[in-house]
C-alpha cells in the first residue's frame, strides 16, 4: 500500500454540537478508504462493519452533496 496524499493522520470524530462534523467524518473515511479496506481484509472479524461497494458509492455521493451545502452556507 502506497502513501496517501496529504497530511491527515486520523479519522475525524463526530461531534453532535458541530453541524459540519458529519462531513468531516465522511471526508476522513473516504480519504482512508484503502486503509480501511486493508484492515478489514486482514481481519475477518471486522467484515460485518465494512461498507459494501454500493455503500461506498453512496458515501461519495453524500460527501459531494454535503460539500455543496456547506459551500452555500459559507
RASUL-V591011 format. One record per residue. RES is the residue in one small letter. SS is DSSP state (@ for helix, = for strand, . for the rest). Layout:
res=RES ss=SS
res=RES ss=SS
This chain:
res=x ss=.
res=x ss=.
res=x ss=.
res=x ss=.
res=x ss=.
res=x ss=.
res=x ss=.
res=x ss=.
res=x ss=.
res=x ss=.
res=x ss=.
res=x ss=.
res=x ss=.
res=x ss=.
res=x ss=.
res=x ss=.
res=x ss=.
res=x ss=.
res=x ss=.
res=x ss=.
res=x ss=@
res=x ss=@
res=x ss=@
res=x ss=@
res=x ss=@
res=x ss=@
res=x ss=@
res=x ss=@
res=x ss=@
res=x ss=@
res=x ss=@
res=x ss=.
res=x ss=@
res=x ss=@
res=x ss=@
res=x ss=@
res=x ss=@
res=x ss=@
res=x ss=@
res=x ss=@
res=x ss=@
res=x ss=@
res=x ss=.
res=x ss=@
res=x ss=@
res=x ss=@
res=x ss=@
res=x ss=@
res=x ss=@
res=x ss=.
res=x ss=.
res=x ss=.
res=x ss=@
res=x ss=@
res=x ss=@
res=x ss=@
res=x ss=@
res=x ss=@
res=x ss=@
res=x ss=@
res=x ss=@
res=x ss=@
res=x ss=@
res=x ss=@
res=x ss=@
res=x ss=@
res=x ss=@
res=x ss=@
res=x ss=@
res=x ss=@
res=x ss=@
res=x ss=@
res=x ss=@
res=x ss=.
